[in-house]
Amino acid sequence: MSGANPYGSAPTHHMLSVLVQNRPGVLARVASLFARRGYNIFSLAVAPTEHEEYSRITIVVDVESSPLEQIVKQLFKLVDVVKISELDPRRSVERELLMATVRVPAEDRGQVVELTNIFEGKILAAQYAREQRIPYLGICLGMQVATIEYARHVAGMKDANSTEFEPDTPYPVIALINEWKDADGSIQKRDENSDLGGTMRLGAQSSDVSRGTLAHKIYGDVVTERHRHRYEANVNYLQDLRKAGLVISALTQREQLTEIVELPQDVHPWYVGVQFHPEFKSTPWDGHPLFNAFIKAAMDHQGQGKKLKAA
């Protein structure tokens, strides 16, 4: 391992991944080694590996470039240390965790909750995949997220949402349907106060697939998949979404509920959301055609990236 930081001009920050034996006191011995040598630890995280006899310590340390090799040698002298790797920032993903107590007036608490809403993070992920032309497969809530994102940022429906998360949204593009016919022909009814499990749309249902779509290439004329959800794409907004360019490529045969949405292939190479759960019909011995198509699209995307770097 070289003492110099090969990933940038700043010589001080280095990320070390230290594989150690999972024994009491190992973390204390490693941390005290850094303290004795006068190295400032910016962050430290430890967790067990897939092998219970080992743990991995990830350390971000602030040192001058030259003595980094010295501390690596010192770490290797500890009998509990098995392996040390310096992580390339360009090929590593960094995450930081912040725990904070915030004092706000009661009327402003909703804004704080909104800022930390995981669901909004999903919206941003779908937007990034759409704008950067990265293959996207949304399943169940993932399809609803893609629909909401498109409604907000393309169809001009500001603050569009699902009534599951924002009952008072001005554009409830995802909503709870009140009545539908189940697979056995019985009429099911529900509202927001209904028992959650007893009012789901469950089981296999068939949908007609539009020709000329990505879904048709994968499934053919009809798709039959299993379901487990309560909220649906709101039929009252489908026409506006279509006008804005969203492709509704499959609708249920009975209720005409949205089953698959996608983007035109001249706009995005592979962007698909499905309301059903294809994983219910996928096995290790018989790969699901939807997953196969998604993996192929991801590999094609990765190959294009390598070609661009080589050029």
N, C-alpha and C positions, 0 to 999 in steps of 0.2 A: 504493500500500500504506500503510495506516495504521500509525502507530507504536504505538498502543495494542493490547493483547491483547484481542480481542473475545470470547474463549472462556472467560473465567473471571476471578475477582477477583485471582488471583496475577499480578503484572505481569512476572515474571522469565523464565519459560521460553517460548521460541519455537522452533518447528520450521521450518527453511528448506529448501526444495528448490531447489538451484542447478544449472541446466543449463550445462555448460561444454564448451568444445572439448577434445577428447581429445588433449592435447599433453603432453610431458614438462614437469614443473615447475609445472603448474597448481595441483595440490593444495597444494604448498608455498607458493605465492603467496597462495592464499585463506586458508590457516591463519595465515600471518604477518600478514595484514591484521587478523584478529581479535586476534592477540597484541599488535600495535602499539596497537590501540584499547582494550586492557584488557578485552576480553570473554572470559568464561570459557566454553569449549566443553565441554558435558556429554558429548556423543557426536558422532561423525563417521563416516559411512560413504560409500564411493564405489564406483561400479560402472558399467560401460559400459551404454549404452542399446541399443535395437534398431538404432540407426544408429551404425556403428562410429566415426564422426567425432565423436561426442558422448559425454560421461560425465555422470552425475548425482551430485552431492554432497548428502547429507542431513545437516543440521547441527542439533543441539539446543543452543541457546545461552542463556546466562543474562545478561540485560541488564535495565536499567530500561526501562520502557515507552517513555519519550520518545526515547532515542537509537537505537532500533531502526531508524527511518527513515534515520538518518545512516549506519549501517553498510550498509544496502541501497544507498544512493547510492554509497558507497565501493566496494562490490562491482561495481556497474555500470561503474565507471571502469576495472576490469580488462578488457583487450581480450578475454580468453578467456571471459568470462561472457556467456552468451546470454540466459538467462531466470532469474528468481527468483520463487518462490512461497512464501507462508507457508501451512503446512498446518493445516487445522482439526482439532484433536484429536478432535472428534466424528465426523469423516468420514475418519479415518486410522487405520491399524492399526500399533501400535508393537510391536516385538519386541526383546528384549535377549538377548545371547549371553554366557554365562558359561563360562569355561574355568578349571577348578580341579583341583588335585591334592589328593586326600584320602587320609589315612593311616588305615586301619581294620584291625582284626584279621581274619585270614583267614575266621573263622566269620561275620563281619558283612558281608562283601563282597556277598553276595547281596542284602542289603537296599539297599545303595547302587545296585546295578544295577537293582533294581526301581523305585527312585525315578526313574531316568532312562530307563525303558523306553518307547520310542515306542509300543509296542502298547497300553500302559495309557492313553496319551493318546488313542488311538482309542476306547477304551472310554468315556472321559469325554466325548468328542465325541458319541458315540451317545446317551449318557445325557442330555446337554444338549438334543439335538434332540428326544428323546422327551418330556422333561419340559416343554420350552418349546413343544411342538407346531410345530416347524420341519420342513418337508419334508426327508425323509431317503431317500437311495437308496444302499444298500450293495451292492457288487458283489464276489462271491467272498469274499475275506477280510472285506469290509465286511458281508456277511450274517452271517458267523461272529461278528464283533464285536457286531452287534446281538443275536444269540442269547445270547452270553456276558453282555452287559450286562443283558439282561432276566432271565436266570437269576439273576444276582447280586442285583439290586436290586428285583425284583418277585416272582420265584418263590422267594426265600429260600434259594438255593443259594450260600452264602457261599464265596468264593474259587473259584467256577466258572471254568473256563478251557478252553483247547485243549491237548491233549497235545503239540501242536507246540511250544508255548512253556513249558508246565509239565507234564512227564510225570507228576508225582505229585499233580496236582490232585484234591481230593476229589470234584469233580463234573466229569468230562470230557465236557461237553456237546458239544464238538467233538473228534473223534477220527479216527484212521486206520482205515478199514475194511480188513479182511483179504482180502476176496474179493468180486468183482463180475463181471457179465457185460458185455463190451464191445459196441460197436455192431455188430460183425460176428458176435456170438454166442459168441465165445471167452471162456473163464473166465480172468480175470486175478487173480493173487495178489500180495500185497506185505506188507512189514513195515517197521519203522523203519530197517532196514539196507538196504532195497532201493534200486536205482538210481533216482534222483529222476525223471529224465525218462521212463524206461521204465515206470514204474508209476503214471503220472498217469491220471486219468479224462479222456479226450480225445474230441473229436468231438461231433457233434450227437446229442442224445438227446431223446426226447419225454416230456412229463409231463402228467398230468391236472390240470386246474385246478378248484378248488372254486367252485361257483356262489355268488353273493352276495358275492364278495370283490373287492377292488380289482384283484387280478391278473386276475380273470375279465373285468372291464370293459376291461382293456387287451388281453388275449390271446384271450379266448374260452375254449372248452372244453379246448383242448390248446395247450401251448407247446412249441416245438422250438427249442432253442438249443444253442450249442457250449460245450464245457467244457475246462478246463485246470487241474486241481487234484488234490491227494492226500487232503486231510482233508475230512471230512463232518460234518454234524450227527448226533450219536449218537442212534440210534433208541431207545435205552433211556431217554432223558429226554424224548422228544417228548410223551408223555402228561402228564407233570408240567408241562411248559411250556404245553401246551394248557389245562390246568386253571387255570393262573395268568393266562390271557388271551391268550397269543400265538397268532396264527392261522397255521397251516401251510397255505398256500393252494395249493401244488402239490407233488406227489410224483412221482418217476420211475415209469414204467409197469412196469418190470421189478423193480427192487430196492426200490421204495418209499423212495427216498432223498429227503431234503428239498431242494427246488429253490427255493421262494419262501416267505418268512415276512413277515408284516405285522401291523399293529395294527388292531383294529376301527376303522371310520371314525367311530364315535361317541366314541372315545377319542383318536384322533389323525387329522388330516385326510389325511395322506399319509406313511406310514412303511413302507418296503418294503426287503427285502433279498433278493438273488437269488444263488444259488450259481454260476450260469453266467456267461458273458461276452457280454452283448448287443452290445458294441462290435464283435464279430467280424462281425455282420450289419448294421451301420449304415454308410451311405454318405452323402456330402454331398448326393447327389441324392434319396435316399430315407431320410428321418429315421426312426429306430427308434421304434415306438410307446411303448416304455418311457421313452425319453429325452424324447419329446414330452410324455408325461403328467407326468414329473417337472418339466420346465421350466414347464409350465402351473401346476402346484401351487406352484412357487416364485414365479411372478408373481402368483398369487392371494394368496399369503401376504404378498408385498410390498405389494400393493394394500390389504390389510386393515390393515397397519401404517400406511400413509399416511392411511387413514380415521380411525384412532384418534388420530393426531397432530392431524388437522384438527379433530376433535371436542374 
